[in-house]
Amino acid sequence: MGLKKHLRNIDYPLFTIIILLSLFGLVMVYSASFVEAGLDPNINDPAHYFKRQRMWLMLGLIVFLFMSIFSYRSLRGLTKVLLYTTIVLLLLVAFTGLGVEVNGATRWINLQLFLFQPSELAKIGMVLYFAHVLTKKEDRLHSFKDGLLPPLIILIIVFLLIVAQPDLGTATSIIAACGIILLFAGARFIHLFSLATVAIGSVALLIFGANYRKSRVTSFLEPFQDPSGESYQLVHSLIAIASGEFSGVGLANSVQKAGFLPEAHTDFILSIIAEELGFIGVLIVVIAFMVFMYKGILIAKRAPDQFGRLLALGITFQIIIQAIINMGAITGLMPITGITLPLISYGGSSLLITFFSLGILMNIAIKGNIKRGYQVEDIEETYTDNRIRSVK
């Protein structure tokens, strides 16, 4: 494909949303972290997290541009490699000494230059795998044994490996995204209903089968019963949101980020947005994600093939589900799971994988636009030929 044709068919509204959310996130990472970074004797640089996020953003944009050019159809041949790599990395985190523990969870591998989170790779890996295998088995989806069981076994393995870290939030978001792919792939309703029932029951058992997960659920339901204990983060998140009121206390003027609200620049960055920019700031973020979801669904609808359609839906809803879980957690509508807000929260692995996924989504959009362009040209040529014949 020529560069001019490529640029002509870029989905510019999607690109604009991605860039605006990323730049807004960069600003808010600095605002949410400069106090902590400046006071930390091991860092002693207010712009530390901002500089690192800026670096990841630049690398992410390079990855995004490359993946928007790289044909998404070529990924089908790499699906198994990516899947096996993901499973191996998750096994290394779970069963070897390579896993790095941060805040009580072992989710990272130390690559010397940075910490990499394999569960982030699992998000796009499972979406790719499900889109590929369900397209391949399109004529067998009515059969549970032949059509659905093989990918479900892989999904269960990945789910359990991520839960073991522990990271129930990411594991749940992956199951939800894969479930959406199953729905649009054409799986039978009875199978989907049964799987959803089993999934919800399993998550409930996992929650109430471990005391720390159970305490998180009870603290989310009644946060002010233990404001200095398990509910500490949620209580201070709610204080930040309440303090912002309609228009906020002003950019960089948050009080909660000054040692009160942990993970202010990662999991709880939306709380700082609410405090500093108020309801208006949060509303803008919500609208941006809603527009993104609309664009993602439209791209899926216009995709040239079934694989592109399922892949676009999986990527779109993986990001949207992650955003919903994050927003639900910081407002007390859902348990706190440690999931970041896509494109806005601080985090190298998350940002790189998100841009990798969005690059694929953009490539599907470009292929769809080119296909639609050809169809329009064919219609115009047919109309012109008919007009010429009628005149003759």
C-alpha positions in Angstrom: 0.0 0.0 0.0 1.3 3.4 -0.9 2.0 5.9 1.8 -0.4 8.5 0.3 -3.2 6.0 0.1 -2.4 4.9 3.7 -2.6 8.5 5.0 -5.7 9.2 3.0 -7.6 6.3 4.6 -6.5 6.9 8.3 -9.4 7.2 10.7 -8.5 10.7 11.9 -11.3 10.9 14.5 -9.9 7.8 16.1 -6.4 9.1 15.9 -7.5 12.4 17.4 -9.1 10.7 20.4 -6.0 8.6 21.0 -3.6 11.5 20.9 -5.8 13.8 23.1 -6.3 11.1 25.7 -2.6 10.3 25.7 -1.5 14.0 26.0 -4.1 14.6 28.7 -2.8 11.6 30.6 0.7 12.9 30.3 -0.3 16.2 31.9 -2.3 14.5 34.6 0.6 12.0 35.4 2.8 15.0 36.1 0.1 16.8 38.2 -0.7 13.6 40.2 3.0 12.6 40.9 5.2 15.7 41.2 4.7 16.0 45.0 5.4 12.3 45.7 8.4 12.2 43.2 9.8 15.4 44.6 9.7 14.2 48.3 10.9 10.7 47.6 14.6 10.6 48.6 15.2 7.8 46.1 13.9 9.9 43.2 14.2 13.6 44.3 12.8 14.8 40.9 9.3 16.2 40.6 9.2 15.4 36.9 10.5 11.8 37.3 7.2 10.0 36.4 6.4 12.6 33.8 9.7 12.0 32.0 9.3 8.3 32.0 5.6 8.5 30.8 6.8 10.8 28.0 9.4 8.3 27.0 6.8 5.5 27.0 4.4 7.7 25.0 6.9 8.3 22.3 7.8 4.6 22.1 4.1 3.8 22.1 3.4 6.1 19.2 6.2 4.5 17.2 4.6 1.1 17.9 1.2 2.5 17.0 2.4 3.8 13.7 4.2 0.6 12.8 1.1 -1.6 13.7 -1.2 0.7 11.7 0.9 0.0 8.6 1.5 -3.7 9.4 -1.4 -5.7 7.9 -3.5 -7.1 10.7 -4.2 -10.3 8.6 -0.5 -11.2 9.0 -1.0 -11.4 12.7 -3.0 -14.7 12.2 0.3 -16.5 11.5 1.8 -15.0 14.7 -1.1 -15.7 17.0 0.2 -19.0 18.4 3.7 -17.6 19.0 2.3 -14.6 20.9 0.0 -16.9 22.9 2.7 -19.4 23.9 5.0 -16.5 24.7 2.4 -15.0 27.0 1.7 -18.3 28.8 5.5 -18.9 29.3 5.9 -15.4 30.8 3.0 -15.9 33.1 4.4 -19.2 34.2 7.8 -17.6 34.9 6.1 -14.9 37.0 4.0 -17.5 38.9 6.5 -20.4 39.5 10.1 -19.0 39.3 12.0 -16.3 41.2 11.9 -14.0 38.2 8.6 -12.5 39.3 9.0 -9.1 41.0 6.6 -8.3 43.9 5.2 -4.8 44.1 2.6 -3.8 46.8 1.9 -7.4 47.7 1.4 -8.7 44.1 3.9 -10.5 41.9 2.9 -9.4 38.4 6.2 -8.1 36.9 9.4 -9.4 35.3 12.5 -7.3 35.7 14.0 -6.7 32.3 16.7 -4.4 33.8 15.7 -1.3 31.9 12.1 -1.6 33.1 9.5 -3.9 34.7 7.3 -5.7 32.2 3.9 -7.0 33.1 3.0 -10.2 31.2 -0.7 -9.9 32.0 -0.8 -6.8 29.8 0.5 -8.9 26.9 -2.2 -11.5 27.7 -4.9 -8.9 27.0 -4.1 -8.5 23.3 -2.8 -12.1 23.1 -6.1 -13.6 24.1 -8.1 -11.2 21.9 -6.0 -12.1 18.9 -6.2 -15.8 19.7 -10.0 -15.8 20.1 -10.5 -13.7 17.0 -8.3 -16.1 15.0 -9.6 -19.4 16.3 -13.3 -18.4 16.2 -12.9 -17.2 12.6 -11.2 -20.5 11.8 -14.0 -22.5 13.5 -16.8 -20.3 12.2 -18.7 -23.3 10.8 -18.3 -25.3 14.0 -19.4 -22.7 16.6 -22.7 -24.6 17.1 -20.7 -27.4 18.7 -19.4 -26.9 22.2 -16.8 -29.7 22.0 -15.4 -28.9 18.6 -15.9 -25.2 18.4 -15.8 -23.6 21.8 -14.0 -26.0 24.2 -10.4 -25.7 22.8 -10.2 -21.9 23.1 -12.0 -22.0 26.5 -9.3 -24.3 27.9 -6.6 -21.8 26.9 -8.7 -19.0 28.4 -9.1 -20.8 31.7 -5.3 -21.5 31.9 -4.5 -17.8 31.3 -7.2 -16.7 33.7 -5.9 -18.9 36.5 -2.2 -17.8 35.9 -3.2 -14.2 36.2 -5.4 -14.8 39.2 -2.4 -16.4 40.9 -0.4 -13.2 40.8 -3.0 -12.1 42.2 -4.7 -9.9 39.6 -8.4 -10.7 39.5 -9.3 -7.4 37.8 -7.2 -8.0 34.7 -8.2 -11.7 34.6 -11.9 -10.7 34.7 -11.4 -8.0 31.9 -9.8 -10.7 29.6 -12.7 -13.1 30.2 -15.2 -10.3 29.5 -13.5 -9.3 26.2 -13.3 -12.9 25.0 -16.9 -13.3 25.9 -17.9 -10.4 23.7 -15.9 -11.9 20.9 -17.8 -15.2 21.4 -21.1 -13.3 21.3 -20.4 -11.6 18.0 -18.8 -14.6 16.5 -22.1 -16.4 16.5 -21.9 -18.8 19.4 -25.2 -20.4 20.6 -27.1 -18.5 23.3 -27.4 -21.5 25.5 -23.6 -22.0 25.5 -23.0 -18.3 26.2 -25.5 -18.3 29.0 -24.0 -21.4 30.6 -20.4 -20.0 30.3 -21.5 -16.6 31.8 -23.1 -18.4 34.7 -20.0 -20.5 35.3 -17.7 -17.5 35.0 -19.7 -15.4 37.4 -19.8 -18.3 39.9 -16.1 -18.9 39.6 -15.3 -15.2 40.2 -17.6 -15.2 43.2 -15.9 -18.3 44.6 -12.4 -16.7 44.1 -13.5 -13.5 45.8 -15.1 -15.2 48.9 -12.5 -18.0 49.0 -9.7 -15.6 50.0 -9.9 -13.4 53.0 -8.1 -10.4 51.4 -10.4 -10.5 48.4 -13.5 -10.8 50.6 -12.3 -7.9 52.7 -11.9 -5.8 49.6 -15.5 -6.5 48.6 -16.9 -5.8 52.0 -14.8 -2.6 52.2 -16.1 -1.5 48.8 -19.7 -2.0 50.0 -19.2 -0.1 53.3 -16.0 1.9 53.0 -16.5 4.2 56.0 -16.6 1.3 58.5 -12.9 0.9 58.2 -11.6 4.2 56.8 -8.0 3.8 58.0 -7.7 0.1 57.0 -8.8 -1.9 54.0 -11.0 1.1 52.8 -8.2 3.7 53.1 -7.7 4.1 49.3 -11.4 4.2 48.5 -12.2 6.7 51.2 -9.5 9.1 50.1 -10.6 8.6 46.5 -14.1 9.6 47.4 -12.8 12.6 49.4 -10.9 13.7 46.3 -14.0 13.3 44.1 -16.2 15.2 46.5 -13.6 18.0 46.9 -13.6 18.6 43.1 -17.3 19.4 43.0 -18.3 20.7 39.5 -15.2 22.6 38.2 -12.4 21.3 40.5 -9.9 23.0 42.8 -7.6 23.7 39.8 -4.9 21.8 37.9 -2.0 20.8 40.2 -3.9 21.9 43.3 -5.0 18.5 44.6 -4.6 17.8 48.3 -5.1 14.1 48.2 -2.0 13.4 46.1 0.2 14.9 48.8 0.7 11.6 50.7 -3.0 10.8 51.3 -4.1 8.8 48.3 -1.7 6.0 47.3 -1.2 5.2 43.6 -2.5 8.7 42.7 -0.7 8.7 39.3 -1.6 5.1 38.4 -4.8 3.3 39.6 -6.4 6.4 41.1 -5.5 9.1 38.5 -9.2 9.7 37.7 -9.7 10.6 41.4 -7.1 13.4 41.0 -8.8 14.5 37.7 -12.0 14.7 39.6 -10.4 16.7 42.4 -8.5 19.1 40.2 -10.9 19.5 37.2 -14.1 18.5 38.8 -17.2 16.9 37.3 -16.4 18.6 34.0 -13.0 16.9 33.7 -14.4 13.5 34.5 -17.3 14.0 32.0 -14.8 14.9 29.3 -12.9 11.7 29.9 -16.1 9.6 30.0 -17.3 11.2 26.7 -13.9 10.5 25.1 -14.1 6.8 25.9 -17.7 6.7 24.7 -16.7 8.2 21.4 -13.8 5.7 21.2 -16.2 2.9 21.8 -18.5 4.2 19.0 -15.6 4.5 16.6 -14.4 1.0 17.5 -17.8 -0.6 16.8 -18.0 1.3 13.6 -14.6 0.1 12.5 -15.7 -3.5 13.3 -18.8 -3.0 11.3 -16.8 -1.9 8.3 -14.0 -4.4 8.6 -13.2 -6.3 5.4 -13.5 -9.8 7.0 -14.7 -11.7 10.0 -11.2 -11.9 11.6 -10.9 -8.1 11.4 -14.4 -7.6 12.7 -13.9 -9.8 15.8 -10.4 -8.4 16.4 -11.7 -4.8 16.3 -14.5 -5.6 18.7 -12.1 -7.4 21.1 -9.6 -4.6 21.2 -12.3 -1.9 21.6 -14.1 -3.7 24.4 -10.9 -4.8 26.1 -10.0 -1.1 26.5 -13.6 0.0 27.4 -14.0 -2.8 30.0 -10.7 -1.8 31.6 -11.8 1.9 31.7 -15.2 0.9 33.3 -13.5 -1.3 35.9 -11.1 1.5 36.8 -13.9 4.1 37.0 -16.1 1.8 39.0 -13.3 1.1 41.5 -12.4 4.8 42.2 -16.0 5.7 42.7 -16.9 2.8 45.0 -19.2 1.1 42.5 -16.9 -1.9 42.1 -14.2 -3.5 44.2 -10.7 -2.0 43.9 -8.8 -4.3 41.5 -5.6 -2.4 40.6 -6.5 -1.9 37.0 -5.2 1.3 35.4 -7.1 3.8 33.2 -6.1 3.2 29.6 -3.9 5.9 27.9 -4.1 8.1 31.0 -2.6 6.3 34.0 1.2 6.0 34.4 2.7 2.7 33.3 5.1 1.5 30.6 3.8 -2.0 29.9 0.2 -0.9 29.9 0.8 2.1 27.5 2.9 0.1 25.1 0.5 -2.8 24.8 -2.4 -0.3 24.5 -0.7 1.5 21.6 0.1 -1.9 20.1 -3.6 -2.8 20.2 -4.7 0.6 18.9 -2.3 0.3 16.0 -4.0 -2.9 15.0 -7.4 -1.3 15.3 -6.2 1.6 13.1 -5.0 -0.8 10.5 -8.4 -2.5 10.4 -10.0 0.9 10.0 -7.6 1.7 7.1 -8.3 -1.6 5.4 -12.1 -1.0 5.9 -11.9 2.5 4.5 -10.0 1.3 1.4 -12.6 -1.4 0.8 -15.4 1.1 1.1 -13.6 3.5 -1.2 -13.4 0.8 -3.9 -17.1 0.1 -3.5 -18.0 3.8 -3.9 -15.8 4.0 -7.0 -17.4 0.9 -8.4 -20.9 2.3 -7.8 -19.9 5.6 -9.4 -18.4 3.9 -12.5 -21.5 1.7 -12.9 -23.8 4.8 -12.6 -21.7 6.7 -15.1 -21.7 3.8 -17.6 -25.5 3.4 -17.3 -26.0 7.2 -17.9 -23.8 7.0 -21.0 -25.7 4.0 -22.4 -29.1 5.7 -21.7 -27.9 8.9 -23.5 -26.8 6.8 -26.5 
